[in-house]
Amino acid sequence: MDVLANLPSHLTRHRMLGPKATAAFLGVTTSQLSRMRSEGIIPQPIHFSPRRYGWKVGILLDWVDSETIRHRHGADQFTVDMVASANETRSWFSGHPSDIQILLNDSDVAVAVWQDWREPNGVGLMPIKGEDLLNAENRALKYTIAAFPCGSAEHAEALMGRWAK
C-alpha cells in the first residue's frame, strides 16, 4: 500500500521531490532543470546536505500556477507577484484571527487574491489596506505588501469588512 498516495492534500503539498522527480513533474530533462535552477528560473530547492536537495510539491505547484497566469493569461507582474505571495501565505496561514491581525499590522498594503475566471487573467484582486499606496504615482515608494488567499470575491469582501480600517 502506498501511504504517500493517500496523503491529505495539505500534506501532499509538503512532500519533497528530488531532481529527477522534479524534472519529470515539470516535463523537462534533468539538464534543463539544472540550467533553470542555476539561472534562477525556478524556485530554489531545499538543501538537506551539500549534495542532496529537493523541492516541496506545493512550491512547484504554486510556481507552475504563477507561470501559467503570466504566460497564458497575460497577467502583469503585480498580479503574478500577488499570486505568488498569496500562495506563500497559504503555506503557513492557519486562518486564525491572530494570524490575520499580525499580517495586517506588519504590512503597509494588504491585497486579497482569488481565482476568478471572469477576469481576463483569471485572478481577482481586492485591496484591503493601503489602497492609496497602490496608485501609479506611489509605485516607486517602498512599502510592504501582504497577500491573502481567498476563495472568492465574497470572501475578500468579508475579509475587508472585518479587518480593514
C-alpha positions as CSV (number, residue, x, y, z in Angstrom):
1,M,0.0,0.0,0.0
2,D,1.4,3.4,-1.0
3,V,0.8,5.6,2.1
4,L,2.1,8.7,0.3
5,A,-0.5,8.3,-2.5
6,N,-3.3,8.6,0.2
7,L,-2.0,11.7,2.0
8,P,-4.4,14.5,2.5
9,S,-3.9,17.4,0.0
10,H,-2.5,19.8,2.7
11,L,0.2,17.2,3.5
12,T,0.9,16.3,-0.2
13,R,2.0,19.9,-0.8
14,H,4.8,19.3,1.7
15,R,6.1,16.1,0.0
16,M,9.6,16.5,-1.3
17,L,10.8,15.7,-4.8
18,G,14.4,15.1,-5.8
19,P,15.9,16.5,-9.0
20,K,14.8,13.5,-11.2
21,A,11.2,13.6,-9.9
22,T,11.1,17.4,-10.2
23,A,12.3,17.3,-13.8
24,A,9.6,14.7,-14.6
25,F,7.0,16.7,-12.8
26,L,7.9,19.8,-14.8
27,G,8.3,17.9,-18.1
28,V,11.9,18.8,-18.6
29,T,15.2,16.9,-18.6
30,T,17.5,16.9,-15.5
31,S,19.9,19.0,-17.6
32,Q,17.2,21.6,-18.3
33,L,16.2,21.6,-14.6
34,S,19.8,22.2,-13.6
35,R,20.1,25.1,-16.0
36,M,16.7,26.5,-14.8
37,R,18.0,26.3,-11.2
38,S,21.3,28.0,-12.0
39,E,19.6,30.8,-13.9
40,G,17.1,31.4,-11.1
41,I,14.1,30.5,-13.3
42,I,12.6,28.1,-10.8
43,P,12.3,28.4,-7.0
44,Q,15.5,27.4,-5.2
45,P,15.5,23.9,-3.7
46,I,15.8,23.0,-0.1
47,H,19.2,21.5,0.8
48,F,19.4,18.5,3.0
49,S,23.2,18.3,2.7
50,P,25.8,19.8,0.3
51,R,24.9,17.2,-2.4
52,R,21.2,16.4,-1.6
53,Y,18.4,18.8,-2.3
54,G,14.8,18.8,-3.4
55,W,11.6,20.8,-3.9
56,K,8.3,20.8,-2.0
57,V,5.4,19.8,-4.3
58,G,3.4,22.8,-3.1
59,I,6.1,25.3,-4.0
60,L,6.4,23.7,-7.5
61,L,2.6,23.8,-8.0
62,D,2.5,27.5,-6.9
63,W,5.3,28.3,-9.3
64,V,3.6,26.5,-12.2
65,D,0.4,28.4,-11.4
66,S,2.1,31.7,-11.4
67,E,3.9,30.9,-14.7
68,T,0.6,29.8,-16.3
69,I,-1.1,33.0,-15.2
70,R,1.8,35.1,-16.5
71,H,2.2,33.4,-19.9
72,R,-1.3,32.2,-20.8
73,H,-3.3,35.0,-19.4
74,G,-1.0,37.9,-19.9
75,A,-1.1,39.0,-16.3
76,D,1.1,41.9,-15.3
77,Q,4.0,41.5,-12.9
78,F,2.0,42.9,-9.9
79,T,-0.7,40.2,-10.4
80,V,1.9,37.4,-10.7
81,D,3.7,38.7,-7.6
82,M,0.4,38.8,-5.6
83,V,-0.5,35.3,-6.6
84,A,3.0,34.1,-5.6
85,S,2.7,35.9,-2.3
86,A,-0.8,34.6,-1.6
87,N,0.4,31.1,-2.3
88,E,3.3,31.6,0.1
89,T,0.9,32.9,2.8
90,R,-1.3,29.9,2.2
91,S,1.7,27.6,3.0
92,W,1.8,28.7,6.7
93,F,-1.5,30.6,7.2
94,S,-3.9,28.9,9.6
95,G,-6.8,31.4,9.1
96,H,-6.8,32.2,12.8
97,P,-7.8,35.8,13.5
98,S,-4.4,36.4,15.2
99,D,-2.6,35.4,12.0
100,I,-4.7,37.9,10.0
101,Q,-4.1,40.7,12.5
102,I,-0.4,40.1,12.7
103,L,-0.1,40.1,8.9
104,L,-2.2,43.3,8.6
105,N,-0.2,45.0,11.3
106,D,3.1,44.1,9.7
107,S,2.3,45.4,6.2
108,D,1.5,48.7,4.7
109,V,-0.7,47.2,2.0
110,A,-2.9,44.2,2.1
111,V,-4.5,42.6,-1.0
112,A,-7.0,39.7,-1.2
113,V,-6.3,37.3,-4.1
114,W,-8.6,34.6,-5.5
115,Q,-9.2,32.7,-8.7
116,D,-11.8,34.4,-10.8
117,W,-12.3,33.1,-14.3
118,R,-14.5,36.2,-15.1
119,E,-11.3,38.3,-15.0
120,P,-9.1,38.3,-18.2
121,N,-6.1,36.8,-16.4
122,G,-8.1,34.5,-14.1
123,V,-7.2,36.3,-10.9
124,G,-9.3,38.6,-8.7
125,L,-7.5,41.2,-6.6
126,M,-9.0,43.5,-3.9
127,P,-7.1,46.0,-1.8
128,I,-7.9,45.5,1.9
129,K,-5.5,48.1,3.3
130,G,-3.3,50.8,1.9
131,E,-5.1,51.3,-1.5
132,D,-3.7,54.8,-1.8
133,L,-0.2,53.3,-2.0
134,L,-1.1,51.2,-5.0
135,N,-1.7,54.2,-7.2
136,A,0.7,54.6,-10.1
137,E,2.3,57.7,-8.6
138,N,3.2,55.7,-5.4
139,R,4.6,52.6,-7.1
140,A,8.2,54.0,-6.7
141,L,7.7,54.2,-2.9
142,K,9.0,51.4,-0.7
143,Y,6.2,49.6,1.2
144,T,5.4,46.1,2.4
145,I,2.6,44.1,0.9
146,A,0.7,41.1,2.3
147,A,-1.4,39.0,0.0
148,F,-4.3,37.0,1.5
149,P,-5.5,33.9,-0.3
150,C,-9.3,34.0,-0.6
151,G,-11.8,31.5,-2.1
152,S,-13.9,34.2,-3.8
153,A,-14.7,37.9,-4.2
154,E,-17.3,37.4,-1.4
155,H,-14.6,36.0,0.9
156,A,-12.4,39.0,0.0
157,E,-15.2,41.4,0.8
158,A,-15.9,39.7,4.1
159,L,-12.2,40.0,4.9
160,M,-12.1,43.6,4.0
161,G,-15.3,44.3,6.0
162,R,-14.0,42.6,9.1
163,W,-10.3,43.8,9.1
164,A,-10.0,47.0,7.0
165,K,-9.7,50.2,8.9
